[in-house]
């Protein structure tokens, strides 16, 4: 994209989702890629993908003995590991808020969050180092992200999904270049999933 459009300035900003959404509302960004829920009522969301969340468990962790298999896929019930140490996203992050609400609606919550971070990569690394369990997006359970020090399990008792979207101001259409960037992202994500 950058080579074919040398006059377009592409400025990638990495912040927590709520800050990115605020930057769009303030006109500092044209759009952002964020979890769709919880949605800001002043923004439009165009869903890019939906992915299932998994539990990452260190390979030598005793809880691996409690894994069940459903249709040939290893699964773990979150309610069975809710007291285990977890590395999780910080509470002000959109996915964490959605995750907490989903688990609360299912009748439980994670009881032992020992460390919070703003990045999936950090969760992945900390869990691989043996610090505890982590909830991670499906994308990180595939090459090139897979860590051989981890097992990745589908969640069997709660449907924990993450919908990712491009967000922009209400009544503000994305221009041609922004739409091209969105299409590049959608194409990249679909290639990663096949």
C-alpha positions in Angstrom: 0.0 0.0 0.0 2.7 2.5 1.0 4.7 1.9 -2.2 1.6 2.3 -4.4 0.4 5.5 -2.6 3.6 7.5 -1.7 1.6 10.7 -1.1 -0.6 9.1 1.6 0.7 9.4 5.1 0.1 6.2 7.1 0.5 6.9 10.8 0.1 3.7 13.0 -0.9 4.5 16.6 -0.8 1.8 19.2 -2.8 2.5 22.4 -5.6 0.8 24.4 -8.9 0.7 22.5 -10.7 3.3 24.5 -7.9 5.8 23.8 -8.0 5.0 20.1 -11.7 5.5 20.0 -11.3 8.9 21.8 -8.7 9.9 19.2 -11.1 9.2 16.4 -13.8 11.3 18.1 -11.3 14.1 18.6 -10.3 14.0 14.9 -6.8 12.9 15.6 -7.3 9.6 13.8 -9.5 8.8 10.8 -10.3 5.3 12.1 -9.1 2.6 14.4 -9.2 -1.2 14.7 -10.6 -2.1 18.1 -12.8 -4.8 19.8 -16.4 -4.1 18.7 -17.8 -4.4 22.2 -18.6 -2.5 24.3 -19.4 -0.1 21.6 -19.1 3.7 21.9 -22.5 5.2 20.8 -20.7 8.1 19.0 -18.9 5.7 16.6 -19.8 3.5 13.7 -18.4 0.0 13.7 -17.7 -2.2 10.7 -16.9 -5.8 11.8 -13.7 -7.1 10.4 -13.6 -10.6 12.1 -14.9 -12.6 15.0 -12.5 -15.0 16.7 -12.9 -17.5 19.5 -10.8 -17.0 22.7 -8.7 -19.9 24.0 -7.0 -20.7 27.3 -3.2 -20.8 27.2 -1.7 -23.2 29.7 2.0 -23.8 30.4 2.9 -27.3 29.1 4.0 -28.6 32.5 1.1 -27.1 34.5 -0.9 -29.7 36.5 -4.2 -28.4 35.2 -3.5 -30.0 31.9 -4.6 -33.3 33.4 -8.2 -32.0 33.6 -8.5 -31.3 29.9 -11.4 -33.0 28.1 -11.8 -33.7 24.4 -14.8 -32.7 22.5 -15.1 -33.7 18.8 -11.4 -34.4 18.8 -10.5 -30.9 20.1 -8.9 -30.4 23.6 -11.1 -28.2 25.8 -11.0 -26.7 29.3 -13.8 -25.3 31.3 -13.1 -21.9 32.8 -15.2 -22.5 35.8 -12.9 -25.4 36.7 -9.8 -23.2 36.6 -11.3 -19.9 37.9 -9.1 -20.0 41.0 -5.9 -20.6 39.2 -3.5 -17.7 38.7 -4.3 -15.8 35.5 -2.4 -13.2 33.5 -5.1 -10.9 32.0 -5.6 -7.6 30.2 -6.1 -4.5 32.3 -9.6 -3.7 33.4 -9.9 -0.5 31.4 -9.5 -2.5 28.2 -12.6 -3.3 26.1 -12.0 -7.0 25.8 -11.4 -7.3 29.5 -14.7 -5.6 30.2 -16.5 -7.8 27.8 -14.8 -10.9 29.2 -15.7 -10.1 32.8 -19.3 -9.4 31.8 -19.6 -12.7 29.9 -18.1 -14.7 32.8 -20.3 -12.9 35.3 -23.4 -13.8 33.2 -22.2 -17.4 33.3 -22.2 -17.2 37.1 -18.5 -16.9 37.9 -15.4 -14.8 37.6 -11.7 -15.3 37.5 -10.6 -15.2 41.2 -6.8 -15.0 41.0 -5.6 -12.4 38.5 -2.0 -12.0 39.5 -0.8 -9.7 36.7 -2.5 -7.3 34.3 -1.0 -6.0 31.0 -2.1 -4.1 28.0 -0.9 -6.5 25.4 -1.7 -10.0 24.1 2.0 -10.7 23.4 2.8 -10.0 27.1 0.2 -12.4 28.3 1.5 -15.0 25.9 5.1 -14.6 27.1 4.2 -14.5 30.8 2.0 -17.6 30.5 4.8 -19.4 28.6 7.2 -18.5 31.4 5.0 -20.4 33.8 3.4 -17.5 35.6 -0.2 -18.8 35.3 -3.0 -19.2 32.7 -4.1 -16.7 30.1 -7.1 -16.0 27.9 -5.8 -15.3 24.4 -7.3 -14.8 20.9 -7.4 -17.7 18.4 -5.0 -15.9 16.1 -2.2 -16.5 18.7 -2.9 -20.3 18.6 -1.6 -20.6 15.0 1.8 -20.3 13.4 3.9 -18.2 13.6 2.7 -17.2 17.1 2.5 -20.7 18.7 4.8 -21.1 21.6 6.0 -24.7 22.2 5.9 -24.1 26.0 2.1 -23.8 25.9 -1.0 -25.8 25.3 -4.0 -24.0 23.8 -7.5 -25.1 24.8 -10.9 -24.2 23.5 -13.1 -22.9 26.3 -15.9 -25.5 26.8 -18.3 -23.8 29.2 -18.6 -20.2 28.0 -18.8 -18.9 24.5 -16.0 -16.3 24.7 -15.6 -14.5 21.4 -13.9 -11.3 20.3 -15.3 -9.3 17.4 -12.9 -6.9 15.9 -14.0 -3.9 14.0 -12.9 -0.7 12.2 -14.4 2.3 14.1 -15.0 5.8 12.7 -17.1 8.8 13.5 -20.8 8.4 13.0 -22.0 10.0 9.7 -18.4 10.1 8.6 -17.6 7.8 5.7 -14.1 6.3 5.2 -12.3 7.7 2.2 -10.9 5.5 -0.6 -7.5 5.0 1.0 -8.9 4.2 4.4 -11.1 1.5 2.8 -8.1 0.1 1.0 -6.3 -0.3 4.3 -9.4 -1.9 5.9 -9.5 -4.4 3.0 -5.8 -5.2 3.4 -6.4 -6.0 7.1 -9.4 -8.2 6.3 -7.4 -10.0 3.6 -4.5 -10.5 6.0 -6.8 -11.9 8.8 -8.5 -14.3 6.4 -5.1 -15.6 5.2 -4.0 -16.2 8.8 -7.1 -18.3 9.5 -6.7 -20.7 6.6 
